[in-house]
Amino acid sequence: MPPSLRKYMLNLIQKSYLRIVKCKQRAREVIFWPGMNPDIEVTVRDCSRCAEHQNQNVSEPLMPTKTPDLPYSMVGCDLFNFEGKKYVLLVDYFSKFIDVKELSQETTSDIIEAMMSIFACHGIPKRLISDSRPQFASREFLNFCKSYGI
């Protein structure tokens, strides 16, 4: 990498507002120059927005889960967007089998409807693990889980 382009490349790398380690990994995929790592460290440390994001991106410790004895007895659930569409994803902790359903909206009712169509194929899980999104913490969702013994 010619010295004349290094500052420009450092600015591009830093614009992702990732932590230092991630910025270095990303940079190594496409560029290199002697002394690149210290240059990245200085650039990220001097960035006020990077500092803001660094505190927000602190990972929570992973909590290991015991693999269940039966298929579809413990299921993980998450919501995601892809190419402008909304989806609910369920993963069986026993087999690692994944089900994905498109949602018209990310409402609790739509999520429950999608889950019911998946449960019709595999059965109702004993345990459902999700993040703390409002849809999963709503009274409607908690009542749904309670009524089906989840």
Summary of the structure (lengths in Angstrom):
residues: 150
radius of gyration: 21.7
end to end distance: 56.7
largest distance: 65.4
contacts: 359
relative contact order: 0.10
helix: 47%
strand: 17%
